[in-house]
Amino acid sequence: MVVATNLRLVRQVMREILLIADPYVKAPVIHYENRHFTPPNPPDVYVKETMQPAPERMPSFGLIESRGLTRYDVFTPEGSGTEKAEDIAMNIATVFQPSTGKTSQGVTLAFDRAERKQGRKVDSAWWMIPVVITWRTYTKTI
């Protein structure tokens, strides 16, 4: 199957929205997928992005639907409390509210779900709170 959805643009639109989520969420505290990243030193909160697109489908003639998940893991140093990470996670979930969307460079994203999950310890140095955004977009067929 030929992929019709420009996932690079989908990722870019998601990042544009992420950057308005919280005043703290700016580079260099974002760990983008498959990019070199060094956690802040001294340790502080950072956000890791992971995108998981699903296979495309054609729900109606002339349109290709693409769906996926984008996960933002908010990390905070072990023993530093969860308040700052919880605030950032809540702000991220808020800007990706269901029934909202964004259009940029010809890509329109609709958000179906924004869910802040339970935080947990991931190793001896970090605590993490995941935020999962379910999205969809449509592309016209040629």
N, C-alpha and C positions, 0 to 999 in steps of 0.2 A: 504494500500500500504506500502511496506517495503521501508524505506529510505536507498538508496544505497550510497549517498554522505556523506562523513565524514565532516560535517559542522564545527567540531572543527578544522580540518586542513585548511578548507577554511578561517575561522576566523584567524588562525595563520598566513597564507600567507598574508592576508590583513594587519595584524598588522606589519609584517616584512616590508612591503612596506611603511606603514604609518610612521614607525620610520626613514626612510630615506628621508621623504618628506621635513622636515624642521629641522634645528638644535635645535630648541626650543622644538619640539614635542618629548618629552621623558617622561617616568614615573618620577615624580608623577603627570604630568599635563594631563594625559589621563584618562578619566572616562570610563572604560570598562563596557559594558552592564552587569547589574545585579551584580555589585561588589560594595562594600562599597567605597565611595569616599568623600573626603572633599575638596571643592574648595580651591585654594591657599589663604594663608593669610600671608601678605596682598594680597588683590584681584589682580589677574593677569589673563592672557589668559589661558584657558584650552580647551581641546578637548573631546567631548563625542561621543562614538561609539555606533551605533545601527545597528544590522543586521536583515534583513527581507528576509528570503529565500522564494521562491515560490514553489509550488508543482512540483515534478519531473515529467518528461515525457520521453518517449522513441521515439526519432525522427527517429532512424534507428535501424535495428537489431543489437543487441550486445552492444549498448550504451544507457546510461541513462543520460539525460541532466538535470542539476540543474541550475536554474537562481535565482538571487536575487538582493537585494539592500543592500548596506552598506552606512549608513549615518554618516558623521562626522560633528557634530555641533561644531563650533568654538565660544566659549564664551569669551567675554571681559567685564570688569567692566563698568557699566553705567557711562558715563561722562569722560571716559579715551581716547576717540578717537577710531577709527576703523582701523587705519593703520596696526597695528601689526596683528590683527585678519584677515584682508583682505589679507595680505601677506601670512599668514599661510594657509588660505583657498585656495588661488591661488596655492601655492606649493603642497597642497594635491591633488587638481584637476589635476595638471600637472603630478605627478608621476603615476596617474591612467588613463592616456590618452587612448582613444579608440584605438582599433587595437593593443594594447600592452597586455602583459600578463606576468605571472610568474609561474614557476614550482618549487615546493618545496615539498619534501617528497612524491613524487608520485602524487601530486595534481597540475593540470595545470588550472590556472584561466585566462580567457580572459575578457578584459574590453570592454564593449560596449558603455559606456557613463560615462563621469565625468563632473558633472554640479555644478557650484557654484551658489547658489540661492541668492535672495535678503536678506540682513540682516534685522533684526527687534529686537525691544525691547521685551524681554520675561517676565520680571518682573521689579520691581523697582531697582534691583541691577545689572542686566545683559543684554547685547546686544548679539545677536547670529547670526552667518552666517552659514547656512547649505551648505554642499557639499555632493551630492548624487552620488554614484558610482553604476552603473549597471554592473553586472558581470554574467558569466556563466562558467560552468565546465562540463566535461563529465566523466562518470565512466563506465568501462566495466562491463557488466553483466556476471554472472557466468554461 
